[in-house]
């Protein structure tokens, strides 16, 4: 069993527009696939990945309803869609509850695309509502190529969020902070959250291994950030980490399976409507 906790996909109709825009702001990063669910499943089959999270991002407060509708339509035993609610939505509590009632285990958030900082006191009630509803949050962490200089999701800010909302389960994407891994080692490693492994191949090996030791393999889960990274080489990178077989197995599936079980989406996930 291999579980990828960080993937993206769009409807067949919207994928060309979404991928065109994202490709335009992603620098030298080119997508692996066309951004559709079918493309994601094809890559999963080729890499031997059994289940994948599909991370949505509500860039406007008005988008929660359409995300719910689409996510219900793609959910099955292999695809685990994550909700997304904009922190500035005036009805965020009702929207989070609606996703929870529909059986969604977690919410994806991106501080740059949603224009908030992780340590802003104004978003604390929003994150408390996620925790109160028994959901986890997959959060973009570190810098972002489309927002040069923005530090909304800096590791130190993530640490403050975890301190302010105890009990909130977080997956800090991109090994705790994309292109900010020295700050991850200094400010976030060892905190009570999961890191996903997307872009782990970019981390200098000695720094990577120090973060691994300090954070612990029990708090790391495989994530690819597909379609912006290919699954196969990232799986090979995880299998090549200086860890034992049981620890590698925990990263590839055990930690994610336990997370899903804690949040009501265990081995059997309800299918589409």
Buried (B, 14 or more C-beta within 10 A) or exposed (E): EBBBBBBBBBBEEEBEEBBEEBBEEBEEBEBBBBBBBEBBBEBBEEBEBBBBBBBBBBEEBEBBEEBBEBBBEBBBEBBBBBBBBBBBBEEBBEBBBBBBEBEBBBBBBBBBBBBBBBBBEEBBEBBBBBBBBBBBBBBBBBBBEBBEEBBBBBBBBBBBBBEBBEEBBBBBBBBBBBBBBBBBBEBBBBBEBBBBBBBBBBBEEEBBBBBBEEBBBEBBBBBBBBBBBBBBEBBEBBEEBEBEEEBBBBBBBBBBBBBBEEBEBEEEBEEEE
